[in-house]
Amino acid sequence: MSLGRALRLARISRTVSDLARAVTFYCDALGFCVIDRATWDGDAWSGLMGVEGARGATVTMRLGEQDLELVAFDPPGDPYPRDSGSADLWFQHIAIAVSDIDAAYLALRGYLFDPISAGGPQRLPPSSGAVVAWKFRDPDGHPLELIQFPSATKDAAWRQGEAIFLGIDHSAIDVADIARSIDFYTRLLGFSLTSRSVNAGPAQERLDRLHGDLVDVVALQPASAGPPHVELLGYRRPAGNPIPAHARANDVCADRLVLQVDDLVSVVDALHAENIRFVSPGAVALPCGLHAALIRDPTGHLLLLCA
């Protein structure tokens, strides 16, 4: 086993403005169940998050075998940017695998959300995986995707069970430089590149609600097999807005990929040597016994490394 590598994507951590509202939406509309609640405060946690004096209330939820953490910060940060588009670099969606996307789409119609995709679910061509997908936003503006895979290519995790909403397949992040991002995740964090495509065409335009979009889609897998994995979205066109320089972890658009690593000290040392941006002052020891570090990837997305 190589030292200093990401073993798995342990969970996705999502900042919300109203914790009770968010929990209700994810449970009632998407089938998540609550598995844990916690509160965080003190110098160690606020230092990890890079927000002075911050406190947090968290709810950890599970769908299938994958976890989502919702975090409400005090003090709160900025709301999700208005008029956001799929090519803006703060875009980070959670892709939920479904057994029947038409049934899932109908089930969601009774809940508060904003659609991203134009029209209903879109069937992408074989060159883009032949999946059926649909994107929308939760009550805070966070993007989500429903995705149904062809039977022949379906991950083993999605071949069983009778539920409509099966679990989290991946989290997709927009990146500014696809080559640089691939190098960062593979060379420094030990991810494996498992698939790559260039997506375009009418169905992709309707899915993203963008005109003439052309996007590199790169799937990356940490050391442990199985979902969830990470997907990089590199829009060649149109150009999106960058993540603001003043962005903080308590901003609503600040999702965090929580990566379990096998040697946190080695990872931190390697990232420092590469001049990667740290939000936390290196690795932080939390009262619960966890050691963690918060960094930004080359685009500015937050990664919480823990051991």
Order of alpha helices (4+ residues) and beta strands (2+ residues): beta-alpha-beta-alpha-beta-beta-beta-alpha-beta-beta-beta-beta-beta-alpha-beta-alpha-beta-beta-beta-alpha-beta-beta-beta
